[in-house]
Amino acid sequence: LAVRDACLPCVPPLAPSAAQRFMGTPLAASAAAAVMEAAPALAGAGGYGTVIVCPGGNYEFLSCLEGYPVTEWLARHGLAAAVLRYRLLPSHGLDEALDDLEDAVTLLRRLRPGPVVAMGFSAGGHLVASLGARHEERRPGTPQPLDGQVLVYPGIDGQSWHPDKADEVCFFNRGAWSWPDKVLTLQARQEALLGGAGFAAPPTYLVTSTADDCIPRSETQPYVKALAAAGIPHVHLRKDFGDHGFALNGGWTTPCVKWLTRAVGMRAAPPLPPPPPLP
């Protein structure tokens, strides 16, 4: 998957027109600029509120299983969603990916009414969680940019991305199996993410698996404890959902839809009217 996606072309910049069409192309890696894609087109989507889906992929590529299938699942429940193709290593660092997410939030608040939620998988979960910490760093004490976040097997603890702390290189890096440029940017605000000074987050729905061999409980538990200590409303589902990358499987999705509507305030679009009878 990484090899195939790394060979895909770059994608166009994030712009309102990008949010108003469904491009129908595979998720690409190493994008030179960000793009937000929606299905159905956000300009005509009903309901109240929007989910920004941030696929994982080790900040090197974007997992196809964590992109369009997620928007389709939400659409079946009448909830609007868009996939964000954020910028990636080795050409771009964490703050540039966070700029892409922040721009997407700003754009959606102009395009649509209601709350804006980000849903991140694996590295995408690290990205979403990092947005809260960066916002607190830059504008301490002000409301969070997101109204809620869904973190699915998130890579909160970035030690495996640190050349001096990891047991082995975990980056494909375009076939070189080496530490990519700007990899150390992934260490930004690490203390805050682990519950230290500067911790901040919106209401959170967190999904982790007891069978995850990639991200153990020790990586996410400090974040869960910090949510509790800060009095931030949160739900933590933890059981055997399968190994890392279980995506929409395991049974966490139904309670998540309930959380999005009841805790965050999203509202589903009314069902479409039946087609007129044939003459």
Buried (B, 14 or more C-beta within 10 A) or exposed (E): BBEEBBEBEBBBBBBEEBBBBBBEEEBBBBBBBBBBBBBBBBEEBBBBBBBBBBBBBBBBBBBBBBBBBBBEBBBEBBBBBBBBBBBBBBBBBBBBBBBBBBBBBEBBBEBBEBBBBBBBBBBBBBBBBBBBBBBBBEEEEEEBBBBBBBBBBBBBBBEBBBEEEBEEBBBBBBEEEBBBEBBBBBBBBBEBBBBEEBBBBBBBBBBBBEEBEBBEEEBBBBBBEBBEEEEBBBBBBBEEBBEBBBBBEBEBBEEBBEBBBEBBBBBBBEEEEEEEEEE
